[in-house]
Amino acid sequence: MVDNRIQTIPGLGIDKDPIKAYHDLSTTRTTIKQLLADGTPDWVSHPEDYKEFVKENFAAHKQESDAMAEAYQWHDQHILADLGRKVNPISTRAFIDKLRKNGVKCFTVDNGWRGTVALWATPPEKLDAVRYVCYLQIPAMYEWSILNLDRHGIPDGEGYRGWRTVIVQLVEKEIITELQAHRIFGVPAPNENSARYFQSLWEKRNGKKYVDPEDEKN
């Protein structure tokens, strides 16, 4: 019979325990005696004090990190991350059908990201070309996108893709106009949820970044 047991250390018998055979207990005892030569260290006799120190140190570092993170936060992110924005859902298929019924030549393909598809469309002035628009969430989308925040409270992508975000992308990619968008999907009520939507359309319409008048005063 062939012995397939592996001899991992040269000179070590296959029936020996490698831990017992090679662990130097004498050296270990000597090291412990040296550590305890001047009495039991505080970290052994009072471990809770050191645990508390670690907790306080961690809290201080977190406070510092959170303070630095504020520079990367958006003034309206508490609105954009609010799960209360999960309203007026529409199936992704119905959204596409609505575009097609209003003359928009478009299609979707798998983009390799779970729970999403890529939207492509034909620009009205270039019927022999297709243009990537953005991704859509499947099988349905709420009206407003919902922002993800990381543990420092910094924006970290979308948790949900809203169909108003897709409309903005259709306008920005010049597949439809702002007028068409509102004729097809309606105009949302002006409120804190729709503020970013109207701002994006304003920036596309005027070809420049929107600056809040209140910010200009400061």
N, CA and C atoms as a LAMMPS dump frame, in Angstrom:
ITEM: TIMESTEP
0
ITEM: NUMBER OF ATOMS
654
ITEM: BOX BOUNDS ff ff ff
-5.0000000000000000e+02 5.0000000000000000e+02
-5.0000000000000000e+02 5.0000000000000000e+02
-5.0000000000000000e+02 5.0000000000000000e+02
ITEM: ATOMS id mol type element x y z
1 1 1 N 0.846 -1.198 0
2 1 2 C 0 0 0
3 1 3 C 0.882 1.249 0
4 2 1 N 0.478 2.234 -0.819
5 2 2 C 1.241 3.473 -0.911
6 2 3 C 0.823 4.405 0.217
7 3 1 N 1.833 4.952 0.928
8 3 2 C 1.558 5.9 2.017
9 3 3 C 1.51 7.307 1.426
10 4 1 N 0.305 7.9 1.346
11 4 2 C 0.133 9.218 0.728
12 4 3 C 0.195 10.359 1.733
13 5 1 N 0.527 10.055 2.987
14 5 2 C 0.636 11.139 3.959
15 5 3 C 1.841 12.006 3.633
16 6 1 N 1.674 13.307 3.795
17 6 2 C 2.725 14.252 3.394
18 6 3 C 3.609 14.585 4.583
19 7 1 N 4.905 14.484 4.357
20 7 2 C 5.87 14.875 5.377
21 7 3 C 6.257 16.318 5.078
22 8 1 N 5.678 17.251 5.822
23 8 2 C 5.822 18.671 5.492
24 8 3 C 7.125 19.285 5.942
25 9 1 N 7.757 18.711 6.986
26 9 2 C 8.997 19.28 7.507
27 9 3 C 10.09 18.232 7.444
28 10 1 N 11.21 18.522 6.793
29 10 2 C 12.298 17.541 6.694
30 10 3 C 12.707 17.036 8.07
31 11 1 N 12.789 15.723 8.206
32 11 2 C 13.235 15.131 9.457
33 11 3 C 12.13 14.879 10.454
34 12 1 N 10.916 15.365 10.171
35 12 2 C 9.796 15.168 11.087
36 12 3 C 9.066 13.892 10.719
37 13 1 N 8.937 12.99 11.644
38 13 2 C 8.239 11.745 11.365
39 13 3 C 6.773 11.989 11.117
40 14 1 N 6.179 11.182 10.284
41 14 2 C 4.782 11.394 9.904
42 14 3 C 3.821 11.13 11.053
43 15 1 N 4.285 10.425 12.087
44 15 2 C 3.412 10.133 13.221
45 15 3 C 3.578 11.136 14.355
46 16 1 N 4.472 12.123 14.164
47 16 2 C 4.71 13.119 15.207
48 16 3 C 3.784 14.327 15.026
49 17 1 N 3.483 14.945 16.129
50 17 2 C 2.697 16.182 16.113
51 17 3 C 3.658 17.341 15.886
52 18 1 N 3.571 18.062 14.745
53 18 2 C 4.53 19.133 14.451
54 18 3 C 4.499 20.269 15.464
55 19 1 N 3.341 20.53 16.084
56 19 2 C 3.258 21.598 17.071
57 19 3 C 4.028 21.214 18.331
58 20 1 N 3.738 20.011 18.835
59 20 2 C 4.425 19.552 20.045
60 20 3 C 5.912 19.345 19.797
61 21 1 N 6.244 18.85 18.607
62 21 2 C 7.634 18.527 18.302
63 21 3 C 8.507 19.76 18.161
64 22 1 N 7.946 20.867 17.691
65 22 2 C 8.763 22.039 17.385
66 22 3 C 8.488 23.251 18.274
67 23 1 N 7.461 23.202 19.11
68 23 2 C 7.161 24.338 19.986
69 23 3 C 8.125 24.343 21.161
70 24 1 N 8.873 25.43 21.328
71 24 2 C 9.892 25.541 22.372
72 24 3 C 9.241 26.062 23.653
73 25 1 N 8.8 25.151 24.501
74 25 2 C 8.124 25.538 25.732
75 25 3 C 9.049 26.27 26.682
76 26 1 N 10.304 25.884 26.7
77 26 2 C 11.277 26.51 27.595
78 26 3 C 11.437 27.995 27.281
79 27 1 N 11.578 28.306 25.986
80 27 2 C 11.723 29.703 25.573
81 27 3 C 10.464 30.498 25.889
82 28 1 N 9.313 29.878 25.695
83 28 2 C 8.045 30.547 25.978
84 28 3 C 7.933 30.91 27.455
85 29 1 N 8.293 29.959 28.335
86 29 2 C 8.235 30.219 29.78
87 29 3 C 9.173 31.354 30.163
88 30 1 N 10.373 31.362 29.563
89 30 2 C 11.361 32.402 29.86
90 30 3 C 10.838 33.776 29.461
91 31 1 N 10.214 33.845 28.285
92 31 2 C 9.665 35.108 27.79
93 31 3 C 8.579 35.641 28.714
94 32 1 N 7.705 34.752 29.171
95 32 2 C 6.62 35.162 30.069
96 32 3 C 7.174 35.686 31.385
97 33 1 N 8.216 35 31.919
98 33 2 C 8.84 35.45 33.171
99 33 3 C 9.429 36.849 33.025
100 34 1 N 10.045 37.107 31.858
101 34 2 C 10.63 38.432 31.614
102 34 3 C 9.544 39.507 31.566
103 35 1 N 8.427 39.175 30.95
104 35 2 C 7.323 40.13 30.852
105 35 3 C 6.736 40.462 32.223
106 36 1 N 6.768 39.468 33.121
107 36 2 C 6.166 39.651 34.438
108 36 3 C 7.192 39.95 35.519
109 37 1 N 8.443 40.205 35.106
110 37 2 C 9.535 40.406 36.073
111 37 3 C 9.268 41.561 37.018
112 38 1 N 8.678 42.641 36.531
113 38 2 C 8.416 43.827 37.352
114 38 3 C 6.981 43.875 37.86
115 39 1 N 6.365 42.734 37.909
116 39 2 C 4.972 42.692 38.327
117 39 3 C 4.053 42.517 37.124
118 40 1 N 2.815 42.265 37.393
119 40 2 C 1.863 42.051 36.31
120 40 3 C 1.583 43.365 35.586
121 41 1 N 1.778 43.418 34.264
122 41 2 C 1.53 44.657 33.509
123 41 3 C 0.074 45.1 33.641
124 42 1 N -0.142 46.402 33.51
125 42 2 C -1.5 46.944 33.602
126 42 3 C -2.438 46.327 32.582
127 43 1 N -1.904 46.069 31.37
128 43 2 C -2.792 45.561 30.322
129 43 3 C -3.265 44.145 30.604
130 44 1 N -2.592 43.47 31.59
131 44 2 C -3.036 42.135 32.005
132 44 3 C -3.97 42.236 33.205
133 45 1 N -3.57 43.079 34.185
134 45 2 C -4.359 43.183 35.418
135 45 3 C -5.601 44.063 35.277
136 46 1 N -5.545 45.04 34.358
137 46 2 C -6.686 45.945 34.166
138 46 3 C -7.04 46.059 32.674
139 47 1 N -7.459 44.961 32.08
140 47 2 C -7.745 44.982 30.635
141 47 3 C -8.861 45.943 30.245
142 48 1 N -9.82 46.173 31.174
143 48 2 C -10.946 47.047 30.844
144 48 3 C -10.491 48.478 30.584
145 49 1 N -9.435 48.918 31.323
146 49 2 C -8.912 50.27 31.117
147 49 3 C -8.391 50.435 29.701
148 50 1 N -7.724 49.404 29.209
149 50 2 C -7.151 49.475 27.864
150 50 3 C -8.234 49.358 26.796
151 51 1 N -9.25 48.562 27.091
152 51 2 C -10.368 48.46 26.157
153 51 3 C -11.07 49.812 26.032
154 52 1 N -11.213 50.482 27.186
155 52 2 C -11.867 51.786 27.187
156 52 3 C -11.035 52.809 26.421
157 53 1 N -9.709 52.717 26.582
158 53 2 C -8.815 53.62 25.854
159 53 3 C -8.974 53.434 24.348
160 54 1 N -9.036 52.165 23.919
161 54 2 C -9.197 51.865 22.493
162 54 3 C -10.514 52.431 21.981
163 55 1 N -11.58 52.274 22.779
164 55 2 C -12.886 52.794 22.375
165 55 3 C -12.851 54.312 22.218
166 56 1 N -12.23 54.986 23.201
167 56 2 C -12.148 56.446 23.157
168 56 3 C -11.304 56.913 21.977
169 57 1 N -10.219 56.177 21.717
170 57 2 C -9.349 56.52 20.597
171 57 3 C -10.081 56.348 19.275
172 58 1 N -10.847 55.259 19.178
173 58 2 C -11.625 55.001 17.963
174 58 3 C -12.666 56.097 17.757
175 59 1 N -13.336 56.49 18.856
176 59 2 C -14.364 57.529 18.766
177 59 3 C -13.765 58.857 18.319
178 60 1 N -12.56 59.159 18.817
179 60 2 C -11.895 60.41 18.436
180 60 3 C -11.547 60.412 16.958
181 61 1 N -11.037 59.276 16.474
182 61 2 C -10.689 59.172 15.055
183 61 3 C -11.937 59.258 14.186
184 62 1 N -13.036 58.651 14.647
185 62 2 C -14.283 58.7 13.882
186 62 3 C -14.798 60.13 13.802
187 63 1 N -14.702 60.855 14.918
188 63 2 C -15.144 62.253 14.933
189 63 3 C -14.321 63.085 13.955
190 64 1 N -13.025 62.809 13.914
191 64 2 C -12.142 63.522 12.989
192 64 3 C -12.479 63.178 11.543
193 65 1 N -12.732 61.878 11.282
194 65 2 C -13.085 61.438 9.928
195 65 3 C -14.409 62.036 9.484
196 66 1 N -15.378 62.074 10.418
197 66 2 C -16.688 62.639 10.092
198 66 3 C -16.575 64.129 9.774
199 67 1 N -15.698 64.818 10.502
200 67 2 C -15.502 66.25 10.258
201 67 3 C -14.911 66.479 8.873
202 68 1 N -13.951 65.631 8.492
203 68 2 C -13.349 65.738 7.159
204 68 3 C -14.377 65.396 6.084
205 69 1 N -15.264 64.439 6.397
206 69 2 C -16.256 63.998 5.415
207 69 3 C -17.269 65.081 5.082
208 70 1 N -17.491 66.005 6.016
209 70 2 C -18.476 67.064 5.784
210 70 3 C -18.155 67.882 4.54
211 71 1 N -16.867 67.958 4.201
212 71 2 C -16.461 68.732 3.023
213 71 3 C -16.949 68.084 1.733
214 72 1 N -17.264 66.785 1.79
215 72 2 C -17.695 66.063 0.593
216 72 3 C -19.205 65.81 0.583
217 73 1 N -19.899 66.342 1.568
218 73 2 C -21.331 66.12 1.642
219 73 3 C -22.1 67.176 0.844
220 74 1 N -23.303 66.802 0.391
221 74 2 C -24.165 67.709 -0.364
222 74 3 C -25.158 68.359 0.599
223 75 1 N -25.501 69.6 0.318
224 75 2 C -26.398 70.317 1.22
225 75 3 C -27.792 69.693 1.272
226 76 1 N -28.188 68.996 0.193
227 76 2 C -29.53 68.427 0.131
228 76 3 C -29.535 66.903 0.193
229 77 1 N -28.428 66.298 0.627
230 77 2 C -28.351 64.842 0.588
231 77 3 C -29.344 64.173 1.544
232 78 1 N -29.733 64.865 2.612
233 78 2 C -30.725 64.29 3.524
234 78 3 C -32.072 64.12 2.827
235 79 1 N -32.319 64.954 1.834
236 79 2 C -33.548 64.836 1.041
237 79 3 C -33.393 63.715 0.02
238 80 1 N -32.259 63.705 -0.671
239 80 2 C -32.027 62.732 -1.735
240 80 3 C -31.921 61.303 -1.212
241 81 1 N -31.531 61.145 0.053
242 81 2 C -31.373 59.805 0.632
243 81 3 C -32.618 59.334 1.382
244 82 1 N -33.633 60.166 1.423
245 82 2 C -34.853 59.849 2.171
246 82 3 C -35.658 58.756 1.461
247 83 1 N -35.914 57.653 2.154
248 83 2 C -36.678 56.552 1.559
249 83 3 C -38.128 56.943 1.291
250 84 1 N -38.552 58.081 1.827
251 84 2 C -39.897 58.568 1.545
252 84 3 C -40.068 58.99 0.088
253 85 1 N -38.955 59.036 -0.663
254 85 2 C -39.015 59.382 -2.089
255 85 3 C -39.474 58.196 -2.946
256 86 1 N -39.688 57.055 -2.317
257 86 2 C -40.118 55.864 -3.064
258 86 3 C -41.616 55.966 -3.362
259 87 1 N -41.935 56.792 -4.355
260 87 2 C -43.333 57.028 -4.729
261 87 3 C -43.494 56.873 -6.243
262 88 1 N -44.745 56.743 -6.661
263 88 2 C -45.123 56.7 -8.08
264 88 3 C -44.286 55.719 -8.907
265 89 1 N -44.282 54.449 -8.525
266 89 2 C -43.503 53.469 -9.291
267 89 3 C -44.121 53.191 -10.656
268 90 1 N -43.274 52.833 -11.594
269 90 2 C -43.717 52.432 -12.929
270 90 3 C -42.826 51.274 -13.376
271 91 1 N -43.416 50.284 -14.027
272 91 2 C -42.594 49.168 -14.497
273 91 3 C -41.666 49.675 -15.597
274 92 1 N -40.492 49.121 -15.652
275 92 2 C -39.516 49.556 -16.654
276 92 3 C -40.044 49.304 -18.062
277 93 1 N -40.753 48.212 -18.231
278 93 2 C -41.336 47.907 -19.542
279 93 3 C -42.357 48.975 -19.946
280 94 1 N -43.185 49.398 -18.988
281 94 2 C -44.191 50.426 -19.278
282 94 3 C -43.518 51.757 -19.605
283 95 1 N -42.404 52.046 -18.934
284 95 2 C -41.66 53.28 -19.199
285 95 3 C -41.15 53.288 -20.64
286 96 1 N -40.573 52.166 -21.072
287 96 2 C -40.06 52.053 -22.445
288 96 3 C -41.204 52.156 -23.453
289 97 1 N -42.317 51.477 -23.162
290 97 2 C -43.474 51.521 -24.065
291 97 3 C -43.993 52.95 -24.221
292 98 1 N -43.963 53.71 -23.135
293 98 2 C -44.433 55.095 -23.163
294 98 3 C -43.555 55.935 -24.09
295 99 1 N -42.245 55.707 -24.03
296 99 2 C -41.33 56.423 -24.926
297 99 3 C -41.605 56.06 -26.383
298 100 1 N -41.739 54.769 -26.643
299 100 2 C -41.939 54.304 -28.024
300 100 3 C -43.255 54.811 -28.609
301 101 1 N -44.295 54.836 -27.794
302 101 2 C -45.592 55.316 -28.271
303 101 3 C -45.561 56.801 -28.616
304 102 1 N -44.555 57.499 -28.089
305 102 2 C -44.405 58.927 -28.379
306 102 3 C -43.273 59.195 -29.365
307 103 1 N -42.95 58.18 -30.166
308 103 2 C -42.014 58.362 -31.268
309 103 3 C -40.539 58.216 -30.954
310 104 1 N -40.198 57.829 -29.729
311 104 2 C -38.782 57.66 -29.38
312 104 3 C -38.34 56.253 -29.751
313 105 1 N -37.348 56.158 -30.62
314 105 2 C -36.817 54.853 -31.019
315 105 3 C -35.745 54.449 -30.006
316 106 1 N -36.059 53.449 -29.206
317 106 2 C -35.132 53.056 -28.145
318 106 3 C -35.219 51.56 -27.869
319 107 1 N -34.214 51.056 -27.201
320 107 2 C -34.192 49.64 -26.825
321 107 3 C -33.282 49.472 -25.61
322 108 1 N -33.395 48.332 -24.962
323 108 2 C -32.549 48.046 -23.798
324 108 3 C -31.756 46.771 -24.036
325 109 1 N -30.592 46.691 -23.418
326 109 2 C -29.756 45.488 -23.485
327 109 3 C -29.199 45.203 -22.096
328 110 1 N -28.835 43.963 -21.889
329 110 2 C -28.206 43.58 -20.624
330 110 3 C -26.85 44.267 -20.521
331 111 1 N -26.596 44.909 -19.39
332 111 2 C -25.317 45.607 -19.231
333 111 3 C -24.376 44.927 -18.246
334 112 1 N -24.773 43.749 -17.79
335 112 2 C -23.902 43.004 -16.894
336 112 3 C -24.045 43.363 -15.43
337 113 1 N -24.839 44.387 -15.112
338 113 2 C -25.061 44.78 -13.717
339 113 3 C -26.393 44.219 -13.251
340 114 1 N -26.356 43.51 -12.173
341 114 2 C -27.564 42.867 -11.661
342 114 3 C -28.664 43.894 -11.384
343 115 1 N -29.872 43.582 -11.832
344 115 2 C -31.018 44.441 -11.562
345 115 3 C -31.113 45.678 -12.422
346 116 1 N -30.301 45.748 -13.49
347 116 2 C -30.339 46.924 -14.367
348 116 3 C -30.205 46.509 -15.825
349 117 1 N -30.613 47.407 -16.716
350 117 2 C -30.39 47.244 -18.158
351 117 3 C -29.919 48.584 -18.708
352 118 1 N -29.263 48.54 -19.848
353 118 2 C -28.771 49.766 -20.485
354 118 3 C -29.795 50.267 -21.498
355 119 1 N -30.068 51.564 -21.467
356 119 2 C -31.007 52.179 -22.41
357 119 3 C -30.238 52.854 -23.541
358 120 1 N -30.587 52.493 -24.767
359 120 2 C -30.021 53.111 -25.968
360 120 3 C -31.166 53.726 -26.76
361 121 1 N -30.881 54.822 -27.457
362 121 2 C -31.927 55.497 -28.234
363 121 3 C -31.337 56.164 -29.467
364 122 1 N -32.207 56.422 -30.431
365 122 2 C -31.802 57.084 -31.67
366 122 3 C -32.075 58.582 -31.572
367 123 1 N -31.061 59.428 -31.75
368 123 2 C -31.28 60.883 -31.74
369 123 3 C -32.214 61.267 -32.888
370 124 1 N -33.103 62.216 -32.702
371 124 2 C -34.081 62.576 -33.74
372 124 3 C -33.459 63.05 -35.051
373 125 1 N -32.273 63.623 -35.004
374 125 2 C -31.638 64.134 -36.218
375 125 3 C -30.625 63.157 -36.816
376 126 1 N -30.433 62.003 -36.175
377 126 2 C -29.462 61.012 -36.656
378 126 3 C -30.094 59.629 -36.604
379 127 1 N -30.979 59.38 -37.543
380 127 2 C -31.748 58.148 -37.526
381 127 3 C -30.92 56.908 -37.819
382 128 1 N -29.69 57.101 -38.3
383 128 2 C -28.837 55.953 -38.597
384 128 3 C -27.854 55.669 -37.457
385 129 1 N -28.06 56.308 -36.307
386 129 2 C -27.143 56.136 -35.176
387 129 3 C -27.929 55.844 -33.902
388 130 1 N -27.248 55.245 -32.941
389 130 2 C -27.849 55.034 -31.624
390 130 3 C -26.914 55.628 -30.572
391 131 1 N -27.507 56.058 -29.477
392 131 2 C -26.723 56.73 -28.44
393 131 3 C -27.057 56.114 -27.079
394 132 1 N -26.02 55.859 -26.293
395 132 2 C -26.254 55.344 -24.94
396 132 3 C -26.834 56.461 -24.082
397 133 1 N -27.874 56.133 -23.335
398 133 2 C -28.536 57.132 -22.493
399 133 3 C -28.11 56.978 -21.031
400 134 1 N -28.464 55.857 -20.429
401 134 2 C -28.115 55.592 -19.032
402 134 3 C -28.613 54.195 -18.68
403 135 1 N -28.497 53.822 -17.429
404 135 2 C -29.036 52.516 -17.04
405 135 3 C -30.423 52.691 -16.431
406 136 1 N -31.235 51.657 -16.555
407 136 2 C -32.561 51.619 -15.951
408 136 3 C -32.582 50.513 -14.913
409 137 1 N -33.329 50.723 -13.86
410 137 2 C -33.499 49.662 -12.871
411 137 3 C -34.656 48.781 -13.31
412 138 1 N -34.524 47.477 -13.109
413 138 2 C -35.596 46.539 -13.433
414 138 3 C -35.966 45.747 -12.169
415 139 1 N -37.223 45.358 -12.069
416 139 2 C -38.296 45.431 -13.072
417 139 3 C -39.104 46.73 -13.029
418 140 1 N -38.798 47.619 -12.075
419 140 2 C -39.583 48.849 -11.958
420 140 3 C -38.724 49.966 -11.378
421 141 1 N -39.222 51.198 -11.499
422 141 2 C -38.511 52.361 -10.968
423 141 3 C -39.488 53.272 -10.236
424 142 1 N -39.02 53.851 -9.127
425 142 2 C -39.791 54.9 -8.46
426 142 3 C -39.566 56.207 -9.216
427 143 1 N -40.346 57.216 -8.87
428 143 2 C -40.212 58.488 -9.59
429 143 3 C -38.85 59.137 -9.334
430 144 1 N -38.393 59.067 -8.09
431 144 2 C -37.156 59.761 -7.734
432 144 3 C -36.044 58.789 -7.359
433 145 1 N -34.837 59.1 -7.791
434 145 2 C -33.68 58.303 -7.378
435 145 3 C -33.448 58.508 -5.885
436 146 1 N -32.884 57.496 -5.248
437 146 2 C -32.572 57.583 -3.823
438 146 3 C -31.073 57.391 -3.64
439 147 1 N -30.469 58.335 -2.981
440 147 2 C -29.021 58.375 -2.821
441 147 3 C -28.545 57.417 -1.734
442 148 1 N -27.416 56.75 -2.007
443 148 2 C -26.739 55.948 -0.991
444 148 3 C -25.745 56.823 -0.245
445 149 1 N -25.61 56.599 1.054
446 149 2 C -24.598 57.291 1.85
447 149 3 C -23.7 56.252 2.508
448 150 1 N -22.383 56.505 2.505
449 150 2 C -21.486 55.564 3.164
450 150 3 C -21.473 55.835 4.669
451 151 1 N -20.63 55.119 5.418
452 151 2 C -20.658 55.224 6.882
453 151 3 C -20.204 56.592 7.385
454 152 1 N -19.574 57.384 6.497
455 152 2 C -19.177 58.74 6.868
456 152 3 C -20.215 59.773 6.436
457 153 1 N -21.318 59.288 5.832
458 153 2 C -22.341 60.213 5.37
459 153 3 C -22.002 60.875 4.055
460 154 1 N -21.086 60.261 3.283
461 154 2 C -20.694 60.807 1.984
462 154 3 C -21.507 60.116 0.89
463 155 1 N -22.043 60.855 -0.086
464 155 2 C -22.794 60.245 -1.184
465 155 3 C -21.998 59.137 -1.865
466 156 1 N -22.679 57.993 -2.068
467 156 2 C -22.007 56.816 -2.621
468 156 3 C -22.905 56.124 -3.645
469 157 1 N -23.235 56.839 -4.71
470 157 2 C -24.049 56.248 -5.773
471 157 3 C -25.53 56.194 -5.423
472 158 1 N -26.29 55.587 -6.311
473 158 2 C -27.737 55.494 -6.125
474 158 3 C -28.136 54.145 -5.549
475 159 1 N -29.04 54.2 -4.585
476 159 2 C -29.613 52.962 -4.079
477 159 3 C -30.753 52.516 -4.976
478 160 1 N -31.468 53.491 -5.528
479 160 2 C -32.555 53.243 -6.476
480 160 3 C -32.456 54.259 -7.608
481 161 1 N -32.664 53.794 -8.826
482 161 2 C -32.679 54.693 -9.981
483 161 3 C -34.114 55.136 -10.229
484 162 1 N -34.348 56.439 -10.194
485 162 2 C -35.683 56.972 -10.423
486 162 3 C -35.925 57.281 -11.897
487 163 1 N -37.18 57.19 -12.327
488 163 2 C -37.449 57.42 -13.751
489 163 3 C -37.328 58.895 -14.127
490 164 1 N -37.405 59.803 -13.163
491 164 2 C -37.153 61.222 -13.481
492 164 3 C -35.673 61.434 -13.813
493 165 1 N -34.798 60.655 -13.181
494 165 2 C -33.372 60.726 -13.509
495 165 3 C -33.145 60.294 -14.949
496 166 1 N -33.867 59.268 -15.378
497 166 2 C -33.758 58.791 -16.763
498 166 3 C -34.251 59.869 -17.728
499 167 1 N -35.329 60.554 -17.362
500 167 2 C -35.853 61.634 -18.206
501 167 3 C -34.809 62.728 -18.386
502 168 1 N -34.149 63.1 -17.296
503 168 2 C -33.091 64.119 -17.381
504 168 3 C -32.001 63.662 -18.343
505 169 1 N -31.625 62.388 -18.267
506 169 2 C -30.592 61.866 -19.156
507 169 3 C -31.049 61.87 -20.617
508 170 1 N -32.313 61.578 -20.845
509 170 2 C -32.85 61.621 -22.211
510 170 3 C -32.782 63.039 -22.78
511 171 1 N -33.043 64.027 -21.929
512 171 2 C -32.968 65.427 -22.359
513 171 3 C -31.517 65.834 -22.566
514 172 1 N -30.653 65.483 -21.622
515 172 2 C -29.238 65.859 -21.735
516 172 3 C -28.568 65.206 -22.946
517 173 1 N -28.984 63.983 -23.28
518 173 2 C -28.41 63.291 -24.444
519 173 3 C -29.126 63.683 -25.734
520 174 1 N -30.052 64.621 -25.612
521 174 2 C -30.778 65.188 -26.758
522 174 3 C -31.553 64.136 -27.556
523 175 1 N -32.171 63.229 -26.8
524 175 2 C -33.081 62.26 -27.409
525 175 3 C -34.487 62.852 -27.452
526 176 1 N -34.852 63.562 -26.393
527 176 2 C -36.113 64.291 -26.349
528 176 3 C -35.836 65.687 -25.782
529 177 1 N -36.792 66.581 -25.961
530 177 2 C -36.654 67.934 -25.402
531 177 3 C -37.345 67.99 -24.038
532 178 1 N -37.094 69.058 -23.318
533 178 2 C -37.759 69.249 -22.029
534 178 3 C -39.269 69.324 -22.216
535 179 1 N -39.695 69.988 -23.289
536 179 2 C -41.124 70.102 -23.579
537 179 3 C -41.738 68.726 -23.826
538 180 1 N -41.046 67.897 -24.617
539 180 2 C -41.527 66.537 -24.876
540 180 3 C -41.594 65.724 -23.587
541 181 1 N -40.57 65.862 -22.765
542 181 2 C -40.514 65.107 -21.512
543 181 3 C -41.743 65.373 -20.654
544 182 1 N -42.132 66.638 -20.563
545 182 2 C -43.264 66.99 -19.717
546 182 3 C -44.597 66.675 -20.391
547 183 1 N -44.599 66.662 -21.711
548 183 2 C -45.821 66.257 -22.407
549 183 3 C -46.062 64.762 -22.228
550 184 1 N -44.985 63.978 -22.238
551 184 2 C -45.109 62.518 -22.127
552 184 3 C -45.33 62.073 -20.68
553 185 1 N -44.559 62.626 -19.76
554 185 2 C -44.569 62.134 -18.376
555 185 3 C -45.178 63.1 -17.361
556 186 1 N -45.535 64.293 -17.808
557 186 2 C -46.113 65.26 -16.895
558 186 3 C -45.059 66.068 -16.156
559 187 1 N -45.502 67.179 -15.578
560 187 2 C -44.603 68.061 -14.824
561 187 3 C -44.777 67.783 -13.335
562 188 1 N -43.699 67.486 -12.63
563 188 2 C -43.83 67.22 -11.193
564 188 3 C -44.106 68.5 -10.415
565 189 1 N -44.722 68.347 -9.269
566 189 2 C -44.974 69.51 -8.41
567 189 3 C -43.643 70.073 -7.922
568 190 1 N -43.508 71.397 -7.904
569 190 2 C -42.26 71.988 -7.414
570 190 3 C -42.151 71.856 -5.894
571 191 1 N -41.217 71.053 -5.441
572 191 2 C -40.982 70.869 -4.004
573 191 3 C -39.55 70.389 -3.804
574 192 1 N -39.189 70.033 -2.589
575 192 2 C -37.806 69.648 -2.315
576 192 3 C -37.396 68.371 -3.047
577 193 1 N -38.349 67.482 -3.327
578 193 2 C -38.014 66.26 -4.058
579 193 3 C -37.685 66.537 -5.519
580 194 1 N -38.359 67.523 -6.097
581 194 2 C -38.169 67.808 -7.522
582 194 3 C -37.121 68.882 -7.791
583 195 1 N -36.555 69.473 -6.743
584 195 2 C -35.622 70.595 -6.917
585 195 3 C -34.431 70.232 -7.796
586 196 1 N -33.821 69.095 -7.55
587 196 2 C -32.659 68.672 -8.35
588 196 3 C -33.052 68.426 -9.807
589 197 1 N -34.237 67.871 -9.991
590 197 2 C -34.744 67.594 -11.336
591 197 3 C -34.85 68.886 -12.141
592 198 1 N -35.512 69.892 -11.572
593 198 2 C -35.662 71.17 -12.271
594 198 3 C -34.32 71.87 -12.451
595 199 1 N -33.427 71.717 -11.488
596 199 2 C -32.098 72.325 -11.607
597 199 3 C -31.331 71.729 -12.785
598 200 1 N -31.401 70.404 -12.939
599 200 2 C -30.702 69.738 -14.046
600 200 3 C -31.236 70.194 -15.396
601 201 1 N -32.556 70.325 -15.495
602 201 2 C -33.155 70.786 -16.75
603 201 3 C -32.781 72.243 -17.027
604 202 1 N -32.744 73.061 -15.973
605 202 2 C -32.347 74.462 -16.125
606 202 3 C -30.918 74.548 -16.65
607 203 1 N -30.02 73.737 -16.113
608 203 2 C -28.617 73.753 -16.534
609 203 3 C -28.473 73.318 -17.989
610 204 1 N -29.269 72.337 -18.416
611 204 2 C -29.236 71.909 -19.815
612 204 3 C -29.768 73.024 -20.721
613 205 1 N -30.826 73.649 -20.294
614 205 2 C -31.463 74.704 -21.079
615 205 3 C -30.562 75.925 -21.235
616 206 1 N -29.827 76.254 -20.186
617 206 2 C -28.996 77.459 -20.193
618 206 3 C -27.522 77.199 -20.475
619 207 1 N -27.145 75.941 -20.52
620 207 2 C -25.759 75.607 -20.846
621 207 3 C -24.748 76.049 -19.817
622 208 1 N -25.151 76.112 -18.549
623 208 2 C -24.213 76.498 -17.492
624 208 3 C -24.677 75.946 -16.155
625 209 1 N -23.763 75.95 -15.207
626 209 2 C -24.051 75.443 -13.872
627 209 3 C -24.955 76.407 -13.13
628 210 1 N -25.954 75.871 -12.458
629 210 2 C -26.856 76.71 -11.673
630 210 3 C -26.181 77.118 -10.369
631 211 1 N -26.277 78.381 -10.027
632 211 2 C -25.732 78.894 -8.769
633 211 3 C -26.878 79.482 -7.959
634 212 1 N -27.044 78.982 -6.755
635 212 2 C -28.108 79.475 -5.884
636 212 3 C -27.834 80.935 -5.521
637 213 1 N -28.816 81.819 -5.699
638 213 2 C -28.631 83.24 -5.355
639 213 3 C -28.173 83.442 -3.913
640 214 1 N -28.619 82.573 -3.01
641 214 2 C -28.22 82.684 -1.607
642 214 3 C -26.723 82.444 -1.446
643 215 1 N -26.175 81.529 -2.283
644 215 2 C -24.739 81.246 -2.22
645 215 3 C -23.924 82.431 -2.726
646 216 1 N -24.479 83.161 -3.701
647 216 2 C -23.76 84.309 -4.259
648 216 3 C -23.637 85.439 -3.245
649 217 1 N -24.582 85.513 -2.307
650 217 2 C -24.548 86.569 -1.295
651 217 3 C -23.43 86.341 -0.287
652 218 1 N -23.098 85.068 -0.063
653 218 2 C -22.096 84.729 0.957
654 218 3 C -20.671 84.933 0.465
